[in-house]
Amino acid sequence: MLLKVVIIEDNPITVRSLVETIKWETLGCEVAGTALDGEAGCQLILSTRPDIILTDIRMPKCDYSGKWSQVVYRGQVAYVF
């Protein structure tokens, strides 16, 4: 079973680079989805229940210090980077 990864980043070039340059399957992972702002990221976390989240701490429309921490707790995420 592959670990599910979501990437939440407001820079689309960074998102594309992370998705395309990392060989996720060789790491035992798959990209379950991406989001370009915190609000979409919160919804993505709740809908995919990822094992790993790659994100900025501060994002437009939502950041980790506030709503994010509640979403991560409810989604029972294993790792946040």
N, C-alpha and C positions, 0 to 999 in steps of 0.2 A: 504494500500500500504506500502510495506517495503522500508526502506531507503537502497540504495545501498552503500556498503562499498568496497573499494579496499585497499589492504595491499601491500605496497611496502617496501621491507626490504631485505638487502643483506645476511642476515643470515637465511638459510632455516629452521633451528630448531626453530627460533623465529616465522617465518611465520607459520609453522605447528602448533606450540603451540597456537598462536592467533586464527587460524582457528578452531582448534579442541576443545579448552578448553572454549571458550566463547560461551554461548548459544545465538547466534545472534538473532534468531526469538523472544525470550522472550524480547529482547531489541527493537524489531520493525525493525530489520535490516537483510540483507542478504549479504553474501560476493559475490560480483560480479566478483572478480578476484584477482590474486596475481601476483607480479613481483619481480624478484631478482636483478634487477639493474634499474637505473634511466631511461635509454633509453626505456626499455620495459615498465616501469612505465608510462612514458609520453604517449606512444601509448595506454596503458590500460586506462588511464584517458580519452583520446580523444574518444576511442571506447565505453566505458561504461557510461561516463558522471555520475560519482558517486556523491552521496550526501556527503559522508564522505571519507577522505583519511587518512589512518594510515601509516606514513612513517618516515624514518630517514631524517634529514635535509640534510646530506651529503651522497650521494650515488655514487657508481661507474657509470661512463658514464653520469651523470647528477645530479645536486643538486638543492635544492629549491631556492638558491640565484640567480640562472641564469635562465635557460630554464624553470624550474619548474614553476616559478611565472607566466610566459607567458601562459603556458599550463593550469594552474589552472584558470587564468582569462578567457581564451577562452572557457574553459569547464564550466564556471559558477558554480564551486564547492561551496557547502555550508560551509563545515568545513574541515580544514586540521590539523591533530594531529601528 
